[in-house]
Amino acid sequence: MKTETQSQVAGKAYCLFDNIEINDTAKLEEYKEKVFPVVSAFGGKYLVASNRIRVVEGSWEPTHLVMIEFPSYEEANRWYDSDEYRALKNLRKSSGHFEGIIFEGL
């Protein structure tokens, strides 16, 4: 188990979302138009947005994966919990059903 000090120097972190079901494409499009500058302001960048997925182990059934890279675990959480992202997060959530995680990388 890593100590807090080790986590702070560990490096990058990632947000992984599964867009399970979209009920309002207009809201999701509005979200996509507005979210990039907010992600960028926290040092984030989009790495993956794909529905071409092959499950090779287990019973997970992802639909459309989106992965964002951040400079650190702390910065990823700052973005997700920020005032700047709050309204956009609510807009995205109102457009469908999503699942997401934030995790530390190597």
N, C-alpha and C positions, 0 to 999 in steps of 0.2 A: 504494500500500500504506500502510495506517495505521500510525503509530507506536504504541507502548504507551501513551503519554500520551493520544493521540487516542482510542484504544480505551476508556480509562478514563472519558472524558467523553462518549462517543458516545451513550449512552442505553441503551435497553432491549435485551433479548435474548429469544430464544424457543427453546423445546424443542418439536420436532415429532416425534411418534411415529406410526408406522403400525402398527396392530394387525392384523397380517396373518392370523393364525389363532389362535383361542381354543380350547384343548383342555379347559380346566377352568373353567367359568363361576363355580363357587362360589368358587374362589380369586380370580378377577378381581373378583367382587363384594366380597369381603373387602378386597382392595386398595383398591377405590374408596371403601369406608366409612372407611378409615383414612388415606388419602393427603392429603386436603384440608388438614387442620391442618398437616401437615409442609410442604407446598408454600407455604402461607400464612406460615409462620414464616420463610421465606426471601424473603418479599416477592412470591411468585408468585401468579398467578391464571389460572384456566382460561379460554381464549378460544374454543376450538373442540373439539367432540367430535362427529364426523359421519361417516356412511357415504354421504351424498349427495354424490357427487364426480363431476365431469365432467373428464376429461383433455382439454385443448385443444391440447397440443403434446407431442410425444415419445411414448415407449413405456412410461412409468411407469404402473403399475397399482396405485394405493393402494386399500386395503380399508376402513379405518376410521381417520381422522386425528384426532389429539388434539394441540392446541397450547396450551402454557403460556407466559405472559409473565412475565419477571422484570425487576427494575429495572436489571440490568446483566449483561453476559456473565460476569463474575466470580461474581456471585451465583447465576446459573443453574448454573454448574459447582460452586460450593460446595454447592448443594442436591443435585445428582446424585451427588456424591462423598461426601456427609455420612454420618456414623454414623446420624443420625436416619432417613435414607432407605434405608440399606443393606438392612435386613430387608424393607422393602416392595418394593424393587426386585427382590430375589430372589423374593418371593412373586409379583409380576407376571410375571417371566420364567418361573416354573414353571407359569404358567397358559396359556402359548401361545407364539407366535412374533411378535416385534416388531422393528421397525427404528426408529432414532431418531437425531436430530441436534440439536445446540445451535448456534445461530447468532446473530450480532449484528444488531440492527436499526438503523434510521436514527436 
